[in-house]
């Protein structure tokens, strides 16, 4: 859950598009 918040803050656009899928994959 912590990682989800950090990713959302860094890339809210991608987080919204991919949703949970984005959390599974790293931001890089």
C-alpha positions as CSV (number, residue, x, y, z in Angstrom):
1,X,0.0,0.0,0.0
2,X,2.9,2.4,0.8
3,X,4.4,1.8,-2.6
4,X,1.0,2.6,-4.2
5,X,0.9,6.1,-2.6
6,X,4.5,6.8,-3.6
7,X,3.9,5.8,-7.2
8,X,0.7,7.8,-7.4
9,X,2.5,10.9,-6.2
10,X,5.3,10.4,-8.8
11,X,3.1,9.5,-11.7
12,X,-0.6,10.1,-11.1
13,X,-1.4,9.9,-14.8
14,X,0.1,6.4,-15.2
15,X,-1.3,5.3,-11.9
16,X,-4.8,6.2,-13.1
17,X,-4.4,4.6,-16.5
18,X,-2.9,1.3,-15.3
19,X,-4.6,1.3,-11.9
20,X,-3.6,-1.8,-9.9
21,X,-1.6,-3.1,-12.8
22,X,0.8,-0.2,-12.4
23,X,1.4,-1.1,-8.8
24,X,2.6,-4.6,-9.8
25,X,5.2,-3.2,-12.2
26,X,7.9,-0.8,-11.1
27,X,7.8,2.8,-12.3
28,X,11.0,2.3,-14.3
